[in-house]
Amino acid sequence: MTHPRLPSTGELDLEDRSALRRVAGLSTELTDVSEVEYRQLRLERVVLVGVWTDGSSADADASMAELAALAETAGSEVLEGMVQRRDKPDAGTYIGSGKAKELRDIVVATGADTVIFDGELTPGQLNALEKIVKVKVIDRTALILDIFAQHATSREGKAQVSFAQMEYMLPRLRGWGESMSRQGGGAGGSGGGVGTRGPGETKIETDRRRIRERMSKLRREIKDMKKIRDTQRGRRLQSDVASVAIVGYTNAGKSSLLNALTGAGVLVENALFATLEPTTRRGQFVDGRPFVLTDTVGFVRHLPTQLVEAFRSTLEEVVDADLLVHVIDGSDATPLAQVNAVRQVINDVVREYDVAAPPELLVVNKTDAATGLGLAQLRRALPDAVFVSARTGDGLDRLRSRMAELVEPTDRSVDVTIPYGRGELIARMHAEGRVDVTEHTETGTRIKGRVPAALAASLAEFVTF
């Protein structure tokens, strides 16, 4: 049943307000045990729950479909998806206590062991919901943090994810029964009374103290690793080689596009957040100028603030870029909403660094999988975009030309004769610039070509007359 856009007064008819509407097509029940073995994960059986406060019914269903994809990426089996229409989430249980009891019945009927909410729950909501539904309850933020924890590979990435998880976990520590409220001090046992109320701390307090200590240690480690990364980034910036950053919604095909443009062998996987670490590869514009292309972590609506902070290493690549190649999934149901979500995060980052946003080149990818009507609508909405298929190669030549047009040359034309004892300069010219002519003379190697301005200045003494 499709619902009209919510009225501005926020008034909802009684039937819509009380309904937990089932979202069709989300079940991912497995048909073959080999699928379980392939995933190599202990699958959790989950029910998804969303609260629809504004926008259209299609928007609500798209948000739930994305939550289902996130749950699958985390290794879960989606049994059911439910959406409740409200003017705003309930302060106590997010969906209201009556609906929480209905949710308990759904959990029992499906045999689910976890409920995932499409939003960020407060510690109080989390605790209240678990008491009612009597299975594990997590929210969208915890789910995304879990996916990042599974996929992070570098030492810095793992440290950043651990820090983000602890920052999220700290106010949400909770436990069942007396074991979480016993005090460790005093002379007696846990039965209360005289002699049991001496100095000490509860188990939760102990856990919080240990988490804070671990966070302090991680903060120091990340700071040290950032110094190394800054040094590496500084070298790239000093080289005058153009820097291009690929940004876009998760699973838009950024890694596939990087592979197509540079011939790199970066992991390509049809899953959300397959790329977490910034990956940099070298490529060439159509005019022969070199550039470095950086694949960044995929953006997502309502990206947890902890991760925006934690993956600053990826976002710094965006700030430093000479050009942003913004990749859009042309086959997605709501591509323009994804464009807005990515732009919002980028604007937040450049505002924080107080720099101007780099020029943006919109690239609609997966044209081979998109419908003709969908592509026609995107061409009208995004008239300056380049339409490509990284899989088939269609449109890539046009994309390379547009990239070269938008990144102004910063190199210089040179004609130099390098002494035979200065082979390192010849190597730099080949690595950082474009060599057009090479000629061996009595005094050295004569080279004509184009090199970055900084390198051209260091070659001034070898100019051929």
C-alpha positions as CSV (number, residue, x, y, z in Angstrom):
1,M,0.0,0.0,0.0
2,T,1.5,3.3,-1.0
3,H,1.2,6.3,1.3
4,P,1.2,10.0,0.3
5,R,3.8,12.3,1.6
6,L,3.2,13.2,5.3
7,P,1.3,16.4,5.8
8,S,3.2,19.3,7.2
9,T,1.1,19.3,10.4
10,G,2.5,15.9,11.3
11,E,-1.0,14.5,11.8
12,L,-1.3,10.8,10.8
13,D,-4.4,8.8,10.4
14,L,-5.0,6.1,13.0
15,E,-4.4,3.2,10.7
16,D,-1.1,4.4,9.4
17,R,0.1,5.4,12.9
18,S,-0.6,1.9,14.4
19,A,0.7,-0.2,11.5
20,L,3.9,-2.2,11.4
21,R,3.9,-2.5,7.6
22,R,5.8,-5.5,6.2
23,V,8.4,-4.6,3.6
24,A,8.4,-7.2,0.8
25,G,11.4,-8.7,-0.9
26,L,13.9,-8.3,1.9
27,S,14.2,-12.0,3.0
28,T,17.6,-13.5,2.3
29,E,16.9,-17.0,3.6
30,L,19.5,-19.4,2.3
31,T,18.6,-22.2,0.0
32,D,21.9,-24.1,0.0
33,V,24.3,-24.9,2.9
34,S,27.2,-24.1,0.6
35,E,26.2,-20.5,0.7
36,V,26.8,-20.6,4.5
37,E,30.2,-22.2,4.0
38,Y,31.1,-19.6,1.3
39,R,30.4,-16.7,3.7
40,Q,32.5,-18.4,6.4
41,L,30.5,-16.4,9.0
42,R,28.1,-17.4,11.7
43,L,24.9,-16.1,10.2
44,E,22.5,-14.2,12.6
45,R,18.8,-14.4,11.8
46,V,17.5,-10.9,11.9
47,V,14.4,-8.8,11.7
48,L,14.7,-5.3,10.4
49,V,12.6,-2.4,11.8
50,G,12.3,1.1,10.4
51,V,10.4,4.2,11.4
52,W,9.1,6.3,8.4
53,T,8.8,9.9,9.4
54,D,8.9,11.8,6.1
55,G,9.4,11.3,2.4
56,S,7.5,8.8,0.2
57,S,6.7,5.2,0.7
58,A,9.4,4.4,-2.0
59,D,12.0,6.3,0.1
60,A,11.1,4.3,3.2
61,D,11.4,1.0,1.3
62,A,14.7,2.1,-0.3
63,S,16.1,2.8,3.2
64,M,15.0,-0.6,4.4
65,A,16.5,-2.3,1.3
66,E,19.8,-0.6,2.1
67,L,19.6,-1.8,5.7
68,A,19.0,-5.3,4.4
69,A,22.1,-5.0,2.2
70,L,24.1,-3.8,5.2
71,A,22.9,-6.7,7.3
72,E,23.8,-9.2,4.5
73,T,27.3,-7.6,4.2
74,A,27.7,-8.2,8.0
75,G,26.8,-11.8,7.4
76,S,23.2,-11.9,8.6
77,E,20.2,-13.7,7.2
78,V,17.2,-11.3,6.9
79,L,13.9,-12.9,7.8
80,E,11.6,-10.0,7.9
81,G,11.5,-6.2,7.4
82,M,8.9,-4.0,9.1
83,V,8.2,-0.2,8.8
84,Q,6.1,1.9,11.1
85,R,4.9,5.3,10.1
86,R,5.1,7.9,12.8
87,D,5.6,11.7,13.0
88,K,8.7,11.0,15.1
89,P,10.4,8.1,16.9
90,D,9.1,7.2,20.3
91,A,11.4,8.6,23.0
92,G,11.2,5.4,25.2
93,T,11.2,2.5,22.7
94,Y,11.6,4.1,19.3
95,I,8.4,2.4,18.0
96,G,6.2,2.6,21.1
97,S,5.7,0.0,23.8
98,G,2.7,-1.6,22.1
99,K,4.5,-2.0,18.8
100,A,7.5,-3.3,20.7
101,K,5.3,-6.1,22.1
102,E,4.1,-6.8,18.5
103,L,7.7,-7.0,17.5
104,R,8.3,-9.6,20.1
105,D,5.6,-11.8,18.6
106,I,7.2,-11.4,15.1
107,V,10.6,-12.4,16.6
108,V,9.1,-15.5,18.2
109,A,7.2,-16.4,15.0
110,T,10.3,-16.1,12.7
111,G,12.9,-17.5,15.1
112,A,15.0,-14.4,14.9
113,D,17.9,-13.9,17.3
114,T,18.6,-10.2,16.5
115,V,16.6,-7.1,15.7
116,I,18.2,-4.3,13.7
117,F,16.7,-0.8,13.8
118,D,17.2,1.6,10.9
119,G,18.3,4.6,13.0
120,E,20.5,5.3,16.0
121,L,19.0,4.2,19.3
122,T,19.8,5.9,22.6
123,P,21.1,3.8,25.4
124,G,17.7,4.0,27.1
125,Q,15.8,2.8,24.0
126,L,18.3,0.0,23.5
127,N,17.8,-1.3,27.0
128,A,14.0,-0.9,27.0
129,L,13.7,-2.8,23.6
130,E,15.9,-5.7,24.7
131,K,13.8,-6.2,27.8
132,I,10.6,-6.4,25.7
133,V,11.8,-8.4,22.7
134,K,14.2,-10.5,24.7
135,V,16.8,-10.9,21.9
136,K,19.8,-8.8,20.9
137,V,18.9,-5.4,19.6
138,I,21.3,-3.3,17.6
139,D,21.0,-0.1,15.5
140,R,22.2,1.0,12.1
141,T,25.3,2.6,13.6
142,A,26.4,-0.6,15.4
143,L,25.8,-2.5,12.2
144,I,28.0,-0.3,10.1
145,L,30.7,-0.3,12.8
146,D,30.6,-4.1,12.7
147,I,31.0,-4.2,8.9
148,F,34.0,-1.8,9.1
149,A,35.6,-4.0,11.8
150,Q,35.2,-7.1,9.6
151,H,36.8,-5.3,6.5
152,A,39.6,-3.2,8.0
153,T,42.9,-4.6,7.0
154,S,45.7,-2.1,7.8
155,R,47.0,-1.5,11.3
156,E,45.7,2.1,11.2
157,G,42.3,1.1,9.9
158,K,41.9,-1.5,12.6
159,A,42.9,1.0,15.3
160,Q,40.5,3.6,14.0
161,V,37.6,1.1,13.9
162,S,38.3,-0.1,17.4
163,F,38.4,3.4,18.6
164,A,35.0,4.2,16.9
165,Q,33.4,1.0,18.3
166,M,34.6,1.9,21.9
167,E,33.4,5.5,21.5
168,Y,29.9,4.1,20.5
169,M,29.9,1.4,23.2
170,L,30.9,3.4,26.2
171,P,27.5,5.0,27.0
172,R,25.7,1.8,26.0
173,L,27.3,-0.7,28.4
174,R,24.6,-2.7,30.1
175,G,24.2,-6.1,31.7
176,W,21.7,-8.5,33.1
177,G,21.0,-9.3,36.8
178,E,23.2,-8.8,39.9
179,S,26.5,-9.6,38.2
180,M,26.7,-6.1,36.7
181,S,25.9,-4.3,39.9
182,R,28.1,-6.0,42.4
183,Q,30.8,-4.0,44.1
184,G,34.3,-5.4,44.4
185,G,35.2,-3.6,47.6
186,G,34.3,-4.2,51.2
187,A,34.6,-7.2,53.4
188,G,31.5,-9.2,52.6
189,G,29.9,-10.9,49.7
190,S,27.3,-9.6,47.3
191,G,24.3,-10.1,49.5
192,G,24.3,-6.4,50.7
193,G,24.2,-5.2,54.3
194,V,27.0,-4.3,56.7
195,G,30.5,-4.8,55.4
196,T,29.5,-4.8,51.7
197,R,29.5,-1.1,50.9
198,G,33.2,-0.3,51.1
199,P,35.2,1.4,48.4
200,G,35.1,-0.4,45.1
201,E,33.5,-0.2,41.7
202,T,30.8,-2.0,39.8
203,K,31.6,-4.3,36.9
204,I,30.2,-1.7,34.5
205,E,32.5,1.0,36.1
206,T,35.5,-1.4,35.7
207,D,34.6,-2.0,32.1
208,R,34.2,1.7,31.4
209,R,37.5,2.5,33.0
210,R,39.3,-0.2,30.9
211,I,37.6,1.1,27.7
212,R,38.7,4.7,28.4
213,E,42.3,3.5,29.1
214,R,42.2,1.5,25.8
215,M,40.8,4.5,23.9
216,S,43.6,6.7,25.3
217,K,46.2,4.3,24.1
218,L,44.5,4.0,20.6
219,R,44.3,7.8,20.3
220,R,48.1,8.0,20.8
221,E,48.8,5.2,18.3
222,I,46.5,6.8,15.7
223,K,48.2,10.1,16.2
224,D,51.6,8.6,15.6
225,M,50.3,6.8,12.5
226,K,48.8,10.0,11.2
227,K,52.3,11.6,11.2
228,I,53.6,8.9,8.9
229,R,50.6,9.3,6.6
230,D,51.0,13.1,6.5
231,T,54.6,12.6,5.4
232,Q,53.6,10.3,2.6
233,R,50.8,12.7,1.6
234,G,53.2,15.6,1.6
235,R,55.5,13.9,-0.8
236,R,52.6,13.3,-3.2
237,L,51.6,17.0,-3.0
238,Q,55.1,18.2,-3.6
239,S,55.5,16.1,-6.7
240,D,53.0,18.3,-8.6
241,V,51.4,15.2,-10.1
242,A,47.6,15.8,-10.4
243,S,45.6,14.1,-7.6
244,V,42.2,12.7,-8.4
245,A,39.9,11.2,-5.7
246,I,37.1,8.8,-6.5
247,V,34.1,9.4,-4.2
248,G,30.6,8.1,-4.2
249,Y,28.0,6.0,-2.4
250,T,29.0,2.6,-1.2
251,N,28.8,-0.1,-3.9
252,A,28.6,2.5,-6.7
253,G,31.4,0.8,-8.6
254,K,34.3,3.1,-7.5
255,S,36.9,0.3,-7.3
256,S,35.8,-1.1,-10.7
257,L,36.3,2.4,-12.2
258,L,39.7,2.8,-10.6
259,N,40.7,-0.6,-12.2
260,A,39.3,0.4,-15.6
261,L,41.2,3.8,-15.6
262,T,44.6,2.6,-14.2
263,G,44.7,-1.2,-14.7
264,A,45.0,-1.7,-11.0
265,G,44.0,-5.0,-9.4
266,V,42.0,-3.5,-6.6
267,L,39.4,-5.8,-4.9
268,V,36.0,-5.5,-6.7
269,E,33.1,-7.1,-4.8
270,N,29.4,-6.7,-5.0
271,A,29.1,-5.8,-1.3
272,L,28.8,-2.6,0.7
273,F,32.0,-1.2,2.1
274,A,34.3,-3.7,0.1
275,T,36.9,-0.9,0.1
276,L,37.8,0.6,3.5
277,E,41.5,1.7,3.1
278,P,42.4,4.5,0.7
279,T,43.9,2.9,-2.4
280,T,46.2,5.1,-4.6
281,R,47.2,4.1,-8.2
282,R,49.0,5.9,-11.0
283,G,47.3,6.7,-14.3
284,Q,47.7,8.9,-17.4
285,F,45.4,11.5,-18.9
286,V,44.7,11.3,-22.6
287,D,47.4,14.0,-23.2
288,G,50.0,11.8,-21.4
289,R,50.1,13.7,-18.2
290,P,50.4,11.5,-15.1
291,F,48.0,11.6,-12.2
292,V,47.4,9.6,-9.0
293,L,43.9,8.2,-8.5
294,T,42.7,7.4,-5.0
295,D,39.8,5.1,-4.3
296,T,38.0,6.2,-1.0
297,V,35.6,4.4,1.4
298,G,32.0,4.5,0.2
299,F,29.7,7.0,1.8
300,V,26.3,6.1,3.1
301,R,23.3,8.0,4.4
302,H,23.6,8.7,8.1
303,L,27.2,7.6,8.3
304,P,28.0,7.3,12.0
305,T,29.8,10.4,13.3
306,Q,32.4,8.1,14.9
307,L,33.4,6.9,11.4
308,V,33.4,10.3,9.8
309,E,36.0,11.1,12.5
310,A,37.8,7.8,12.4
311,F,38.4,7.6,8.7
312,R,39.8,11.1,8.3
313,S,42.7,9.5,6.4
314,T,40.2,8.9,3.5
315,L,38.6,12.2,3.8
316,E,41.9,14.0,3.7
317,E,42.4,12.6,0.2
318,V,39.2,14.4,-0.7
319,V,40.4,17.8,0.6
320,D,43.8,17.5,-1.2
321,A,42.4,16.4,-4.5
322,D,42.6,18.5,-7.7
323,L,39.5,16.8,-8.9
324,L,36.7,14.7,-7.4
325,V,35.3,11.9,-9.6
326,H,31.8,11.4,-8.0
327,V,30.6,8.0,-9.0
328,I,26.8,7.3,-9.1
329,D,25.2,3.9,-9.4
330,G,22.9,4.4,-12.4
331,S,21.1,1.2,-11.7
332,D,20.1,2.2,-8.1
333,A,16.5,3.0,-7.3
334,T,17.3,6.4,-5.7
335,P,20.5,7.6,-7.2
336,L,19.9,11.3,-6.6
337,A,19.4,10.7,-2.9
338,Q,22.8,9.1,-2.9
339,V,24.3,12.1,-4.6
340,N,22.9,14.4,-1.9
341,A,24.2,12.1,0.9
342,V,27.8,12.1,-0.6
343,R,27.8,15.9,-1.2
344,Q,26.6,16.6,2.4
345,V,29.6,14.6,3.8
346,I,32.1,16.3,1.5
347,N,30.7,19.8,2.3
348,D,31.1,19.0,6.0
349,V,34.7,17.9,5.5
350,V,35.8,20.9,3.4
351,R,34.1,23.2,5.9
352,E,36.0,21.6,8.8
353,Y,39.3,22.1,6.9
354,D,38.3,25.6,5.8
355,V,39.2,25.0,2.2
356,A,37.4,25.3,-1.1
357,A,35.8,22.1,-2.4
358,P,37.7,20.6,-5.4
359,P,35.9,20.6,-8.8
360,E,33.5,17.7,-9.1
361,L,33.0,15.5,-12.1
362,L,29.8,13.4,-11.9
363,V,30.1,9.9,-13.4
364,V,27.0,7.7,-13.7
365,N,28.3,4.1,-13.6
366,K,26.7,0.7,-14.3
367,T,24.9,2.0,-17.4
368,D,24.8,-1.6,-18.6
369,A,22.7,-2.6,-15.7
370,A,20.4,0.5,-15.6
371,T,17.0,0.8,-17.3
372,G,16.5,3.2,-20.3
373,L,14.0,5.2,-18.4
374,G,16.3,5.6,-15.4
375,L,19.2,6.7,-17.5
376,A,16.9,9.2,-19.4
377,Q,15.8,10.7,-16.0
378,L,19.4,11.0,-14.8
379,R,20.5,12.7,-18.1
380,R,17.9,15.3,-17.5
381,A,18.7,15.7,-13.8
382,L,22.5,15.6,-14.3
383,P,23.2,17.2,-17.7
384,D,27.0,17.6,-17.0
385,A,27.5,14.0,-16.0
386,V,29.5,11.4,-17.9
387,F,27.8,8.0,-18.4
388,V,30.0,5.0,-18.3
389,S,30.1,1.2,-17.6
390,A,33.3,0.2,-15.8
391,R,32.4,-3.4,-16.6
392,T,32.1,-3.1,-20.4
393,G,34.3,0.0,-20.9
394,D,31.6,2.0,-22.5
395,G,32.1,5.8,-22.1
396,L,35.6,5.5,-20.5
397,D,37.3,7.5,-23.3
398,R,34.9,10.3,-22.8
399,L,35.6,10.2,-19.1
400,R,39.3,10.4,-19.6
401,S,38.9,13.4,-21.8
402,R,36.7,15.2,-19.3
403,M,39.2,14.5,-16.5
404,A,42.0,16.0,-18.5
405,E,39.9,19.1,-19.3
406,L,39.1,19.7,-15.7
407,V,42.6,19.3,-14.3
408,E,44.7,22.1,-15.6
409,P,48.3,21.3,-16.5
410,T,50.8,22.3,-13.9
411,D,53.8,20.8,-15.8
412,R,56.4,22.6,-17.9
413,S,58.0,21.9,-21.3
414,V,61.7,21.2,-20.9
415,D,64.7,20.4,-23.2
416,V,67.6,19.4,-21.0
417,T,70.9,17.5,-21.3
418,I,71.4,15.4,-18.2
419,P,75.0,14.4,-17.4
420,Y,75.6,10.6,-17.5
421,G,76.3,10.6,-13.8
422,R,72.9,12.0,-12.8
423,G,70.7,9.0,-13.7
424,E,68.4,9.7,-10.8
425,L,67.2,12.9,-12.5
426,I,66.4,10.9,-15.7
427,A,64.5,8.4,-13.6
428,R,62.5,11.2,-12.0
429,M,61.6,12.7,-15.4
430,H,60.2,9.3,-16.5
431,A,58.4,8.7,-13.2
432,E,56.9,12.2,-12.7
433,G,56.6,13.6,-16.2
434,R,56.2,12.7,-19.9
435,V,59.4,12.0,-22.0
436,D,58.8,12.7,-25.7
437,V,62.4,12.5,-27.1
438,T,65.6,10.9,-25.8
439,E,68.9,11.3,-27.4
440,H,72.4,10.3,-26.2
441,T,75.1,12.9,-26.8
442,E,78.8,13.3,-25.8
443,T,78.0,15.3,-22.7
444,G,74.9,13.4,-21.5
445,T,71.3,12.3,-22.3
446,R,69.2,15.0,-24.0
447,I,65.6,14.7,-23.1
448,K,62.6,16.7,-24.4
449,G,59.3,16.4,-22.6
450,R,57.0,17.8,-19.9
451,V,57.6,17.6,-16.1
452,P,56.1,19.1,-13.0
453,A,57.0,22.7,-12.3
454,A,59.1,21.8,-9.2
455,L,61.2,19.3,-11.1
456,A,61.5,21.7,-14.1
457,A,63.1,24.3,-11.7
458,S,65.6,21.8,-10.4
459,L,66.6,20.9,-14.0
460,A,67.2,24.6,-15.0
461,E,71.0,24.2,-14.9
462,F,70.8,21.4,-17.5
463,V,68.8,23.3,-20.1
464,T,70.0,22.6,-23.7
465,F,71.2,25.7,-25.6
